[in-house]
Amino acid sequence: MKITDIRMMRLYGPRDHGVGGGEAKIYKVIIRVDGEDGQYGLGECDHFAGVRECIAYMRAYFVGRSIFSINAVISEMLYGTAAPHPAEAKSGIMPGNINAVQFCSPTATPWGPAVWAASGVDIALTDLVGKVLGTPAYNLLGGKFRDQSRVYLDRSSPDDITDLNAWRDMAKETAESGFSQMKFDIDFLATDQVDDAWNRSLSLKMLNRIVERLTAVREAAGPDFEICVDCHMQYNVPDSVRLLKVLEPLNLLWVEDPTPITSPDSCAEIRKKTTTAICVGEMFIAEQFRLFIDHKACDILHPDVLFCGGMHEMRKIADYAELNHIPMAIHGNGGALATIAAAHVGAASRNFTGLEYHFIETPWLAEYVKRDLPLFRDGHVPLDDAPGLGIELNEEVCSKHLADGESLF
């Protein structure tokens, strides 16, 4: 069966709890890959610069390929092929006045918009192949270890970061709603104490407020609740070490991306000086994870199905981590569709520990696709034996949130 079309549709709506609290807006790009007999699969992309251009490139370049050639399609999108190139590789100017690039990705790199677009297409192809074969996506990834994938909530921060009761209430609400892990953002924990937005530093007054506010979270959530924090690649090495030292009494599950992620040596230096686990990789492809593992620069891998190349690339990452006896958590910047896709990968990966969900305060992001199961149950994404991802579009929700100029598939 051949790919007959690759389409995209943009959704737009409120993000009721943005990064750092407050109200925000968000786009989501939904991918549809069609097969010859009218069956189709659904995927999701983030709305980053260049993604839609790369989806248009994939449509022009890969229509006509077998729906079963998922690994080959993604690999060719990221790395190209060697001359004289496969017979099905296109050349010259394609429909849409798009130039075919055979020897590398269309952006000349295997990261950025090329891999972000490929991630959405991989998810959609996996959904499509599962539907055609009548088997769940996790079976296409080697079979499941578990029937559900644990979820952790990203809470970022309350709107009023100076109110310790707001921190306590957010922690209690998360625990009482059935989840067993949550994450907060270090770079939004003490913005009221920032004197210089440029120098990657953490002052003592910032550190004191961070400890004070996270201590309120720990006390409210209880000693058995898993808490982790994200630094969003903001800080220098000595201040990151200082941060981790003062947070050690809180027994955090991990500290994520303390320094810019272009240097494994920086993370390795921090890792030597703390007992807190270092988690990295939300924007990495497989080769970048290999680099950080080989440099002993991390304790936990954190790929995102929207950014690493999709479900099959994430399974590759999970296996390399498992061979190095490293756990894999899953970063989650997606709505319901990407979350369900990631849950299938988590179910099929022995070393999976938890899947992030960012949008618990924004119902429509959980509702633009529907399935026979709830999205969450007892702090997990439950899975059944429905073919593919077991989803379909919720046309009512999608229609309500179509971006300007868009139409339903």
N, C-alpha and C positions, 0 to 999 in steps of 0.2 A: 504494500500500500504506500502511495506517494503523498508527500506534503503538497496540498493544493493551495494553501494560503497561510500567511502569518499576519494577523491583524492586531491592532491595539486600540484600547479605549481608555480615555482618562476620566477618572472620577475626582470630585473636589468637594470638600466639606469641612466642617469644624473639627478641630482637634481640641476637645474640651479641657484637656490638661496638657499644656505644652511642656517642653523641656524648660525646667526652672519655674514651673507653675504658670498660672494665667491662661488666657485663651489664645488659640492659634488656629491656623488653617493648614490643610494638608491635601496634596494630590496623591492619587494612586493610579498606576498604569496597569491595566488588565490586558493580558495577552491571550489570544485565541489562535491555536494551530489547527487547521482543518485537514482531514484526510479525504481520500477519494470517495468513500461511500457515505459522506455526510457526517460521519462522526468527528468529534473535535475534542481537544483538550484545553484546559485553562491554566494560565500562569499569571504571575504578578511581577512587576518591576517597581523600583522606586523611581521617583520623578526627578532624577538628577540630570544635570546638563549633559547632553549628548546621547541619552538613552533612546529617545524616540528616533534620532537619526540612525542609530545602530540597529534598532528594530526594523526600520525601513530597509537598511542594508541586508539584514538577514532574510527579509521577505524576497528581495530581488535575487539574492545569491543562492538560497537553499530551497526555494519552491521546486518541487520535482524530485527531491531526495526521498529515500525511504524513511517512513516514520520510525523505523526500528534502529536507525543509525544515529542514535542520540549521542553516544560518545564521540563519534567521528565528526558530527556537526559542531559540537561544542569545541572540540580540539582544533578543528579547522578555523573556527571563528576566532580563537585566541592566538593560534600559532601559524596558521597557513599550512601549506604543504611544499614539498620540494619539487622542482622541475623534473620531469615534464608535467607534473600535477595530475591528479586523478581525472579520469575522463569526464566526470560530471562537474568538475570545477568550471565556473564561468569566467569569462574574460571580456575585456573591453567595456563599453558603456552598456549598462543594464537598464531595464525600465525604471523610470523616475530620474533619468540622467545621473545614475549612480555608477561610479567607476568600480569595477571588480578588482580586488587585490588578492592575488593568489598566494604570495609567498610569506605573508604575515597577517596579523589582524588588520581590519580597516583603519584602526587608529595607530598602528605600528607598535603597540604594546599589548600585553595580555592582561592588563588590569584597566580599571576605569570603565568608561561607557561600554566598551566591547564586552567585558565580562558581565557587567550588570545586565545588559540586554540578553546575553546568552543564558544568564541565570533564569530569566523569565521564560525563555523558549524551552530550556531543559525541563522546567516544571510542567509546562503545557504538554510537551511531548511525552513525558512520563505519565501524565494523566491520560493522554490519548492512547498510548500503548496499553496501559492497564485496562482501559475500557474495551479495546479491541480484543485483548486476550482474556478478558473477564476475570482479572485478578487484581488485588490491591497493590498500590504502588510499593509498599514495603516488600512484597515478594519479588519485585523487579530489582530490589537492592540487596537481595540475599536472604530475605526472610526475617521475621520479627523475633526479638528477644523478649518483648513485653507487649501487652495489649493496650498500653496507654503511655503517653509521654508527659513527664512532670513539667509543670509550668512555674516560672518565677515572674513576678510582676516588677516592672520598672516604674518606680514612683517619683523619680527625679527629686522633687522637693514640694512642700506645701507652698501656697501663695505667699503667706507671711512667714518667712524663715525665722523671724525673731520670736515667734510664739511657740514655746516648747510644747504646749498642749496640742498645737496643730501637728507637730511631729508625732506626738504620742497617739493622736487620733488616727493618723494615717497608718501607723503601725498596727494599731488594734483592728482597724477596718480590714486590713489585708489579712491578718491572722484569722479573724472571725469569718471571712468569706471563703475559707477552705484552702488557702494557699499556704505553703510552708517555707517560702523564700521570697525575698524582695531586694531591690537594689535602689540606691540613692546616688546622686551626682555630687561628687566632691566640689566641682567647680560652681555649683549652685547652692552649696550648703552655707556659705558665708560671704555672699556677694556684698553684704553691708559692711564688710571689713576690707575690701579691696582698695588699695591706694594706687596701684599701677597695673593697668590691664595688659602690659606688654612683656614684662620681664620673667615670666614663668615661675614666679616665686610664691611661697606660702609664708606669710608672716606669722609670728607667734600669736598675735591676736586672732588671726584667721584659724590657726590650728586649735586654739582654745575654744573658739565657737564651734568648730567642726566636732570636736570631742564632746562638747556639752550637748549638742543637738543629736548626735548619734547615740550618745548614752541614754537620752530620753527615748529614742527608738528602741534600743536594746531592752530597757526596763519595761516598756510597754508590750513588746513582742514576746518577751520571755527568753530564758536561757537556751532553749532548744530550737528557736527559730533561726533559720539561716539568713544572714544579712551580708550583702556585698556592696561595694561602692565602685563608681566609675570616675576616672579622672579625665576622660576625653582627651588624652594625649597633651595635656596642658602644661606640665610642670618640668622643672629641671631635676637632675639626679639628686643633689644633696637635699633639696626640700622634699622630694618624694621619699627619700630614706627617713627623713625626720617625721613626715606624715605617718608612714607605716609604723614607726616606733611608738608614736603616741596612740595609735589605734589598736595595737596588739592586745591590750586588755579586753577589748570588745569581742575578740575571737571571731573576726570576720571570715567569711568563706573565701573571699578574694578581694584584691584591689586590681581594677581593670585599667589597662593602658595608662600608666602613670606618666610616661614621657612620650614625645613624638615617636611614632612607630617605624620611622625610617632606619633606626639603629637598634639592632639586637644587643649590641654591647651595652647600651644604656640600661636596658631592662635587666641584663645579666648582672650588672654592677649593683643595681637595687636588690635583686633577688638574693645576692650573697649576704645582705645585711638585714634581712627581715625573716621572721617566721611566718608572715602572711603570704599566702599564695598569690602569684602574679598571673593574671589572666590577660590574654592578648588575642587580637586577630579579627575583629568584626569586619574589616575591609580587605582581609588577605585572600589571595588565591593559594592553592596548595603549595606552590614552590616557596612562598613567603613563610608559610608555617614550617616547612622543612628547615628553612634558614634559622628561624628562632629556636626550634627544637635542637638543632645541631649546635647552636651557640649556648645551649643551656640557659636560655633567656626567658623561660616561662614555665609555669606549673600546670596551667589549664589552657586548652585551646578554645577559641570562641568564634567559630565561623558563622556567617550569616548566609542562608540559602539564597538571598537576593543579591549577594555580592561575591560569592566564592566561585560561581560558575554553575550553581544549581544543585540538584539533589545527588547526582552521581559524583560530582566533584567533592561534595561534602562527605560522602561515604569514603572516598579515597583519603580525605583528610582524617576522618575518624580512624581508619585502619592504620595510618602512619602513626597517629597518636597512640593507639593501642599497642603497636609494636614497641613503642618507647615507654609504655606503662604510664601514659598521661591521660587524664580524663578529658572529655569533650563536653562542654556546655554549648548551647546554640544561641548566638545573638539573634534578636528578633526585631527587625525594623518594619515588619510587614503587618498587614491586616489578616483577616481570617484565612484567606487563601494561602498565603505564604506560611502562616502558622501551622496549618494542617499539613502542608508539604514538609515542613521541617519536622513535624511530629512523626511522620512516616520514616524519615531518616533516623530520628532518635530511637524509634522502635527497633530499627534494623541495625543499630550500632551498639556493641557490647558496652563501650566505655561512656555512653551518654549519661549525663547527670541532670540536665535541666534545660528548658527552652524559655527564652525571654518573651514576654508580651508587653508592649509599650502602651496600649490604648484602652485599658480597662474602663476609663472614664468616657470613652467615645463609642457609643453603641453601634453606630452605622458601620464602623470598620470591622465589627464582628458579624455584621448581618448582610453584607453585599453578596456573599455566597451562602447557600443553605445546603444542609445534608440531613440525614435521618437521625444523627446524634447531636447533642448540644456541643458547642465549641469547647466549653470547659465543664468538667465534672470533678468535684472534690480536688481542685487544684491540679488537674491533669487535662490533656487533650485525649479523650477516649477514641479508640480506633476499632473498626469492625472489618468485615470482609467485602465491603462494597468495592467494585472495580475502580481502578485508578485512584484518584483522591477522594472519590465518593461525594463529589460536590456538583452543584449547578449554580448558575447565577440567580440571585434574587432580583428579578427584573424591576420590581417595584422600588427597591432601595437604590439600585443602580440608576434608574430613571430619575429619581429625586436628586441624585448627586452627580449627574453628568456635568462635566466641565463645559464651558462655552465652546460651541462648534463641534461637539461630539455627538454621536448617536449610538444606540445600542447595537451590539453585534447582530 
